[in-house]
Amino acid sequence: MFFKPQKALKREFLCHSTIIAHGLRLGLCIPAIILAACTSSDNHHVRSPEITPNKTTTTRQVGILLPLSGRNGVLGNNMLKAAKLAMADPLSPPLDVRDTEISGASVAAQQAIAAGDGIILGPLTASETASIAPIATAANVPVLSYTSDVTKAQSNLWVMGVTPEQQVETMVVAAKAEGKTRFAALLPDNALGHALADSLTQVCSENGLASPQISFHSGTSDDISQKLKQLSNYDNRLQEAKTHTSSDSSVKTADTDSNDSSNSTGLIDDLVPPPSNGTDSKKDNNNKLVLSAPPFDALLLGDTGLKLQSVINALKENQISSKNVRLMGPGLWSAFASKLGKLHGAWYAAPDPSKRQGFVQQYMSKYGTMPKPLADLTYDSSSLVRSLDKLGGYTQENLTRNQGFDGVDGLFTLSKNGHIRRSLRIFEIQPGGGGKLISIPATQPKS
């Protein structure tokens, strides 16, 4: 993982989900994540070279656009090493390396095209990708960008990052297979939350499911609690339980998970539950009532950090758990799954980490350091280009071949609309924390 200031983390979040996970482990506060967060300044004033359209796409030389200096220089150089590792064969096409921190991504792309590069790998961020898109399109040069902002995908420009859309699709398809039909979401009102919401709506529609109920919260504990109460029809469920109890001589009590052996904080080691002020007796009495199931059987969450602890508290208050609802979350949870025992039974979708081990060993043997998560993308894109060079060029037909490509994190396929489909796996949070790979088959990439 790389180290950089908090503001840079906010801007670069979407570049790869595990970058944010690293920020969480460092204790950084990352409020607005994914998609819109992956931006970068590209306002360098450098004279643009003349662009010559690449009409044949047979030029072997490969342009690679990365930040090799400045605040993201460490990350960029780590990623570049992975690209060179993939191109270690002397017969591999030559790399034309461009530092986007010197001239900006758009000028670097113009320079690469003017130099005759047949394909461009990078740039790193969503805003940089947007800046080079019209340049590459005009020159008919394909681009494999390292952002995860799926809105930047288009014909001949692919988004290499693991997107929320891919994660949500994997979990929804699996949840539907186990009989779940009524989906809902409680999400942060930020870029990640809206990306997850859009993905859930789209995937439900594609799979013949009813439109999901979606609620966004502001991030405060009170708003999280209130929004989940509204979403779960808490007041009606509570009244129903009171009515039932008044006619029943034996009062049933809710399961409090007293045998839960998970981390007592549930998420963060030094997070201590707020002390009781003695004024919550009415709430305590309500919590003793057994409520009926909420009006959904699958719930997508999107929070991390301290806000996720507030969500966990709200789930308990509303008597929502994996016993009556299929809880699902973002792949970001993989980085701190050991702290999520209170969410045992919940799912997240992510690449199978065991597939990455060979790449990690190869990288460490060559460079003596660990590859950063985004190095997976540069290695995969460079390996892809090396394969296409042998197949006869960087044409869209070759790029979108049905059999796809075998990457560091598993099989991936490039679609003609710029989307990339990946074979993600589903992990289930265990009572003591940690994610266990479950036996549900991976969602196969679509061509």
C-alpha positions as CSV (number, residue, x, y, z in Angstrom):
1,M,0.0,0.0,0.0
2,F,1.1,3.5,-0.4
3,F,1.3,6.4,2.0
4,K,0.0,9.8,1.1
5,P,-2.0,12.7,2.7
6,Q,-5.6,12.3,3.5
7,K,-6.8,14.7,0.8
8,A,-4.9,12.7,-1.8
9,L,-6.6,9.6,-0.5
10,K,-10.0,11.2,-1.0
11,R,-9.2,12.2,-4.6
12,E,-7.6,8.9,-5.6
13,F,-10.0,6.5,-3.8
14,L,-11.7,5.0,-6.7
15,C,-8.5,4.0,-8.3
16,H,-8.7,0.7,-6.3
17,S,-10.8,-0.3,-3.3
18,T,-7.9,-1.6,-1.3
19,I,-6.2,1.7,-1.3
20,I,-9.0,3.0,0.9
21,A,-8.8,-0.1,3.0
22,H,-5.1,0.8,3.7
23,G,-6.2,4.3,4.7
24,L,-8.7,2.8,7.1
25,R,-5.9,0.7,8.7
26,L,-3.9,3.9,9.1
27,G,-6.8,5.5,11.0
28,L,-7.5,8.0,8.2
29,C,-11.0,9.5,7.9
30,I,-12.2,9.0,4.3
31,P,-15.7,10.4,4.1
32,A,-16.4,10.6,0.3
33,I,-15.2,7.6,-1.5
34,I,-15.3,5.9,-4.9
35,L,-16.1,7.3,-8.3
36,A,-16.1,11.1,-8.0
37,A,-13.3,10.9,-5.5
38,C,-10.8,9.6,-8.0
39,T,-9.7,12.9,-9.5
40,S,-6.4,14.6,-10.2
41,S,-5.2,18.0,-11.3
42,D,-4.3,18.1,-14.9
43,N,-3.8,21.8,-15.5
44,H,-0.2,21.8,-16.6
45,H,0.5,24.3,-19.3
46,V,2.7,22.5,-21.9
47,R,2.5,22.9,-25.6
48,S,0.6,20.0,-27.1
49,P,2.2,18.0,-29.9
50,E,0.4,17.3,-33.1
51,I,-1.7,14.1,-33.1
52,T,-1.6,11.7,-35.9
53,P,-4.6,9.3,-35.9
54,N,-3.6,5.7,-35.6
55,K,-5.8,4.1,-38.2
56,T,-4.2,0.6,-38.2
57,T,-3.7,0.0,-34.5
58,T,-0.8,-2.3,-35.5
59,T,2.0,-0.2,-33.9
60,R,3.7,-2.3,-31.3
61,Q,4.9,0.4,-28.9
62,V,2.9,0.7,-25.7
63,G,2.4,4.0,-24.0
64,I,2.0,3.9,-20.2
65,L,0.9,7.0,-18.3
66,L,1.6,7.0,-14.6
67,P,2.5,9.5,-11.8
68,L,6.2,8.8,-11.4
69,S,7.0,11.9,-9.3
70,G,5.1,14.1,-6.9
71,R,2.6,12.9,-4.3
72,N,1.8,9.6,-6.0
73,G,5.3,8.9,-7.3
74,V,5.9,6.0,-5.0
75,L,2.7,4.3,-6.2
76,G,3.3,5.1,-9.8
77,N,6.8,3.6,-9.7
78,N,5.5,0.5,-7.9
79,M,2.9,0.1,-10.7
80,L,5.5,0.7,-13.4
81,K,7.7,-2.1,-12.0
82,A,4.8,-4.5,-12.3
83,A,4.3,-3.5,-15.9
84,K,8.0,-4.1,-16.6
85,L,7.8,-7.5,-14.9
86,A,5.0,-8.5,-17.2
87,M,7.0,-7.3,-20.2
88,A,10.2,-9.1,-19.1
89,D,10.3,-11.2,-22.2
90,P,12.8,-9.7,-24.7
91,L,10.3,-10.1,-27.5
92,S,7.6,-8.1,-25.6
93,P,6.6,-4.8,-27.2
94,P,8.6,-1.7,-26.0
95,L,7.1,0.5,-23.3
96,D,6.9,4.3,-23.8
97,V,6.8,5.6,-20.3
98,R,5.2,9.0,-19.5
99,D,5.2,10.8,-16.2
100,T,1.7,12.4,-15.8
101,E,3.0,14.6,-13.0
102,I,5.3,16.5,-15.3
103,S,3.0,17.6,-18.1
104,G,-0.4,16.3,-17.1
105,A,-2.3,13.2,-18.4
106,S,-3.8,14.9,-21.5
107,V,-0.4,16.2,-22.8
108,A,1.3,12.9,-21.9
109,A,-1.4,11.1,-24.0
110,Q,-0.8,13.5,-26.9
111,Q,2.9,12.9,-26.7
112,A,2.4,9.1,-26.6
113,I,0.2,9.2,-29.7
114,A,2.6,11.5,-31.6
115,A,5.4,9.0,-30.7
116,G,3.4,6.3,-32.5
117,D,2.1,4.3,-29.5
118,G,-0.5,1.7,-30.5
119,I,-2.2,1.5,-27.2
120,I,-2.2,3.5,-23.9
121,L,-2.1,2.0,-20.4
122,G,-3.3,4.4,-17.8
123,P,-3.8,7.0,-16.6
124,L,-4.4,6.5,-12.9
125,T,-7.5,8.6,-12.0
126,A,-11.0,9.2,-13.2
127,S,-10.4,12.9,-14.1
128,E,-7.2,12.1,-16.0
129,T,-9.1,9.4,-17.9
130,A,-11.8,11.9,-18.8
131,S,-9.1,14.3,-20.1
132,I,-7.5,11.9,-22.4
133,A,-10.6,10.2,-23.7
134,P,-11.3,12.5,-26.6
135,I,-7.7,12.6,-27.6
136,A,-7.4,8.8,-27.8
137,T,-10.8,8.5,-29.5
138,A,-9.7,11.0,-32.2
139,A,-6.5,9.1,-32.8
140,N,-8.3,5.7,-32.7
141,V,-5.9,4.5,-29.9
142,P,-7.4,2.1,-27.3
143,V,-6.9,2.9,-23.6
144,L,-6.8,0.7,-20.6
145,S,-7.3,3.1,-17.7
146,Y,-6.6,2.3,-14.0
147,T,-9.6,4.1,-12.6
148,S,-12.6,2.2,-11.1
149,D,-15.1,4.9,-12.2
150,V,-17.3,2.9,-14.5
151,T,-18.9,6.1,-15.8
152,K,-15.6,6.8,-17.7
153,A,-15.9,3.6,-19.7
154,Q,-16.7,3.9,-23.4
155,S,-16.0,2.2,-26.7
156,N,-12.2,1.7,-27.0
157,L,-11.6,2.9,-23.4
158,W,-11.7,0.3,-20.7
159,V,-11.9,0.8,-16.9
160,M,-9.5,-1.7,-15.3
161,G,-10.4,-1.2,-11.6
162,V,-12.8,-3.5,-9.7
163,T,-16.0,-1.5,-9.8
164,P,-19.0,-1.4,-7.4
165,E,-21.1,-2.7,-10.3
166,Q,-19.1,-5.9,-10.5
167,Q,-19.3,-6.5,-6.7
168,V,-23.0,-5.9,-6.5
169,E,-23.8,-8.1,-9.4
170,T,-21.9,-11.0,-7.9
171,M,-23.7,-10.8,-4.6
172,V,-27.2,-10.1,-6.1
173,V,-27.0,-13.1,-8.4
174,A,-25.9,-15.3,-5.5
175,A,-28.6,-13.9,-3.2
176,K,-31.2,-14.5,-5.8
177,A,-30.0,-18.1,-6.2
178,E,-30.7,-18.7,-2.5
179,G,-34.2,-17.3,-2.8
180,K,-33.8,-13.6,-2.0
181,T,-36.2,-11.4,-4.0
182,R,-36.7,-8.1,-2.0
183,F,-33.6,-6.0,-2.0
184,A,-32.9,-2.8,-0.1
185,A,-29.9,-0.6,0.6
186,L,-28.8,1.7,3.4
187,L,-25.9,3.7,2.0
188,P,-23.8,6.8,2.7
189,D,-24.8,9.9,0.8
190,N,-21.5,10.1,-1.1
191,A,-19.9,9.0,-4.3
192,L,-19.5,5.4,-3.2
193,G,-23.1,5.2,-1.8
194,H,-24.6,6.5,-5.1
195,A,-22.4,4.2,-7.2
196,L,-23.6,1.2,-5.1
197,A,-27.2,2.4,-5.4
198,D,-27.0,2.8,-9.2
199,S,-25.4,-0.7,-9.5
200,L,-28.1,-2.3,-7.3
201,T,-30.9,-0.7,-9.3
202,Q,-29.4,-1.8,-12.6
203,V,-28.5,-5.4,-11.5
204,C,-32.0,-5.9,-9.9
205,S,-33.6,-4.8,-13.2
206,E,-31.3,-7.1,-15.3
207,N,-32.2,-10.0,-13.1
208,G,-36.0,-9.6,-13.1
209,L,-36.1,-8.4,-9.5
210,A,-38.3,-5.6,-8.1
211,S,-36.8,-2.2,-7.9
212,P,-34.8,-2.0,-4.6
213,Q,-35.7,0.3,-1.7
214,I,-32.7,2.7,-1.2
215,S,-32.1,5.1,1.6
216,F,-29.1,7.5,1.9
217,H,-27.9,8.7,5.3
218,S,-25.8,11.7,6.2
219,G,-23.3,9.8,8.4
220,T,-24.4,10.8,11.9
221,S,-25.5,8.0,14.3
222,D,-28.9,9.6,14.7
223,D,-29.6,9.8,10.9
224,I,-28.3,6.2,10.3
225,S,-30.7,5.0,13.0
226,Q,-33.6,7.0,11.7
227,K,-33.1,6.0,8.1
228,L,-32.9,2.4,8.9
229,K,-36.0,2.6,11.0
230,Q,-37.9,4.1,8.1
231,L,-36.4,1.6,5.6
232,S,-37.2,-1.4,7.9
233,N,-40.8,-0.2,8.8
234,Y,-39.7,-0.3,12.4
235,D,-42.6,1.6,14.0
236,N,-45.2,-0.7,12.5
237,R,-43.2,-3.7,13.4
238,L,-42.9,-2.4,16.9
239,Q,-46.6,-1.7,17.3
240,E,-47.4,-5.1,15.9
241,A,-45.1,-6.7,18.5
242,K,-46.7,-4.7,21.3
243,T,-50.2,-5.7,20.3
244,H,-49.1,-9.3,20.1
245,T,-47.4,-9.2,23.4
246,S,-50.4,-7.7,25.2
247,S,-52.5,-10.7,24.3
248,D,-49.8,-13.2,25.2
249,S,-49.1,-14.0,28.8
250,S,-45.4,-14.9,28.1
251,V,-43.3,-12.1,26.7
252,K,-40.8,-13.2,24.1
253,T,-37.4,-11.5,24.2
254,A,-35.2,-10.6,21.3
255,D,-31.9,-12.5,20.7
256,T,-29.1,-10.4,22.0
257,D,-26.3,-12.5,20.5
258,S,-25.0,-13.1,24.1
259,N,-22.8,-15.9,22.8
260,D,-21.1,-13.8,20.2
261,S,-17.4,-14.4,20.4
262,S,-16.4,-11.7,18.0
263,N,-14.2,-8.7,18.8
264,S,-16.0,-6.7,21.5
265,T,-15.6,-3.5,19.5
266,G,-17.0,-5.2,16.4
267,L,-14.9,-3.0,14.1
268,I,-12.1,-0.9,15.6
269,D,-9.9,-2.1,18.5
270,D,-10.1,1.2,20.5
271,L,-13.8,1.9,19.8
272,V,-15.7,1.8,23.1
273,P,-19.5,1.7,23.2
274,P,-21.0,4.9,24.6
275,P,-22.0,4.7,28.3
276,S,-25.6,4.4,29.3
277,N,-27.1,7.7,30.6
278,G,-30.0,6.0,32.4
279,T,-32.6,7.5,30.1
280,D,-32.9,4.6,27.6
281,S,-35.3,2.4,29.6
282,K,-38.1,2.8,27.1
283,K,-35.7,1.8,24.2
284,D,-34.5,-1.1,26.3
285,N,-38.1,-2.3,26.8
286,N,-38.7,-2.0,23.0
287,N,-35.6,-4.0,22.3
288,K,-36.9,-6.9,24.4
289,L,-39.8,-7.3,22.0
290,V,-39.4,-9.7,19.1
291,L,-40.2,-7.8,15.9
292,S,-41.3,-9.4,12.7
293,A,-39.0,-9.5,9.7
294,P,-38.4,-6.2,7.8
295,P,-40.0,-5.7,4.3
296,F,-36.8,-6.8,2.6
297,D,-34.8,-10.0,2.7
298,A,-31.5,-8.6,1.4
299,L,-29.8,-5.4,2.5
300,L,-26.8,-3.7,0.9
301,L,-24.5,-1.6,3.1
302,G,-21.7,0.7,2.0
303,D,-20.0,2.2,5.1
304,T,-16.6,1.7,6.5
305,G,-14.8,3.0,9.6
306,L,-16.7,4.6,12.5
307,K,-19.9,5.0,10.4
308,L,-20.0,1.3,10.0
309,Q,-20.1,0.9,13.8
310,S,-23.1,3.2,13.9
311,V,-24.7,1.0,11.2
312,I,-24.0,-2.1,13.2
313,N,-25.7,-0.5,16.2
314,A,-28.7,0.4,14.1
315,L,-29.0,-3.1,12.7
316,K,-29.1,-4.5,16.3
317,E,-31.7,-1.9,17.4
318,N,-33.9,-2.8,14.4
319,Q,-33.4,-6.5,14.9
320,I,-31.9,-7.0,11.5
321,S,-29.2,-9.6,11.2
322,S,-28.0,-12.4,8.9
323,K,-30.6,-14.6,10.6
324,N,-33.5,-12.9,8.8
325,V,-31.8,-10.7,6.1
326,R,-28.9,-11.4,3.7
327,L,-26.5,-8.6,4.6
328,M,-24.1,-7.5,1.9
329,G,-21.2,-4.9,1.8
330,P,-18.5,-3.5,-0.4
331,G,-15.2,-5.3,-1.2
332,L,-13.5,-2.7,1.0
333,W,-14.5,-4.9,4.0
334,S,-11.9,-7.5,3.0
335,A,-9.1,-5.3,4.4
336,F,-10.6,-5.2,7.9
337,A,-12.8,-8.3,7.9
338,S,-11.1,-9.5,11.1
339,K,-12.8,-6.6,13.0
340,L,-16.3,-7.3,11.6
341,G,-17.4,-10.2,13.8
342,K,-20.6,-8.3,14.8
343,L,-21.7,-8.6,11.1
344,H,-21.1,-12.4,11.0
345,G,-23.0,-13.9,8.1
346,A,-22.7,-10.8,6.0
347,W,-21.2,-11.1,2.5
348,Y,-18.7,-9.1,0.5
349,A,-17.4,-9.8,-3.0
350,A,-13.7,-9.5,-3.9
351,P,-11.1,-11.3,-6.0
352,D,-9.8,-14.6,-4.6
353,P,-6.6,-13.6,-2.7
354,S,-5.0,-17.0,-3.2
355,K,-4.7,-16.3,-7.0
356,R,-2.5,-13.3,-6.3
357,Q,0.2,-15.2,-4.4
358,G,2.2,-16.2,-7.4
359,F,2.4,-12.6,-8.6
360,V,3.4,-11.3,-5.2
361,Q,6.2,-13.9,-4.9
362,Q,7.4,-13.0,-8.4
363,Y,7.4,-9.3,-7.7
364,M,9.2,-9.6,-4.4
365,S,11.8,-11.9,-5.9
366,K,12.5,-9.3,-8.6
367,Y,12.3,-6.1,-6.5
368,G,12.5,-7.1,-2.9
369,T,9.3,-5.2,-2.0
370,M,5.6,-5.9,-1.9
371,P,3.5,-4.9,-4.9
372,K,0.8,-2.4,-4.1
373,P,-2.8,-3.4,-5.0
374,L,-2.9,-1.2,-8.1
375,A,0.2,-3.0,-9.4
376,D,-2.2,-5.9,-10.2
377,L,-3.8,-3.7,-12.8
378,T,-0.6,-2.6,-14.5
379,Y,0.7,-6.2,-14.6
380,D,-2.6,-7.5,-16.0
381,S,-2.9,-4.8,-18.6
382,S,0.7,-5.3,-19.7
383,S,0.3,-9.0,-19.9
384,L,-2.8,-8.5,-22.0
385,V,-0.9,-6.2,-24.4
386,R,1.9,-8.7,-24.6
387,S,-0.6,-11.4,-25.6
388,L,-2.3,-9.2,-28.2
389,D,1.1,-8.3,-29.7
390,K,1.4,-12.0,-30.5
391,L,-2.1,-12.2,-31.8
392,G,-1.6,-9.5,-34.4
393,G,-2.3,-6.1,-32.7
394,Y,-4.4,-4.0,-30.4
395,T,-7.6,-4.2,-32.3
396,Q,-11.0,-4.1,-30.6
397,E,-11.7,-7.6,-31.9
398,N,-8.6,-8.9,-30.1
399,L,-9.2,-6.9,-27.0
400,T,-12.8,-8.1,-26.6
401,R,-12.2,-11.8,-27.4
402,N,-14.7,-14.1,-25.8
403,Q,-12.2,-16.2,-23.8
404,G,-11.0,-13.1,-22.0
405,F,-7.6,-12.9,-20.2
406,D,-6.2,-14.7,-17.1
407,G,-5.2,-11.9,-14.7
408,V,-3.5,-11.7,-11.3
409,D,-6.9,-11.7,-9.5
410,G,-8.6,-14.1,-11.9
411,L,-10.3,-14.2,-15.3
412,F,-11.5,-10.9,-16.8
413,T,-13.2,-10.0,-20.1
414,L,-13.3,-6.7,-21.9
415,S,-16.8,-5.7,-23.2
416,K,-17.2,-3.5,-26.3
417,N,-18.8,-0.7,-24.1
418,G,-15.6,-0.3,-22.1
419,H,-16.7,-2.3,-19.1
420,I,-14.6,-5.2,-17.7
421,R,-16.2,-8.3,-16.2
422,R,-14.3,-10.2,-13.5
423,S,-14.7,-13.5,-11.7
424,L,-15.2,-12.3,-8.2
425,R,-15.8,-14.6,-5.2
426,I,-18.1,-14.2,-2.2
427,F,-16.7,-14.1,1.3
428,E,-18.8,-14.5,4.5
429,I,-17.9,-12.7,7.7
430,Q,-17.3,-15.2,10.5
431,P,-18.4,-14.9,14.1
432,G,-14.9,-14.3,15.3
433,G,-14.1,-12.0,12.4
434,G,-12.5,-12.6,9.1
435,G,-13.9,-13.5,5.7
436,K,-14.4,-17.1,4.6
437,L,-14.6,-18.0,1.0
438,I,-17.9,-19.7,0.6
439,S,-18.8,-22.4,-1.9
440,I,-21.2,-20.3,-4.1
441,P,-19.7,-20.4,-7.6
442,A,-18.1,-17.2,-8.9
443,T,-20.1,-15.0,-11.2
444,Q,-18.7,-15.5,-14.7
445,P,-17.6,-12.5,-16.6
446,K,-19.9,-11.5,-19.5
447,S,-18.6,-10.7,-22.9
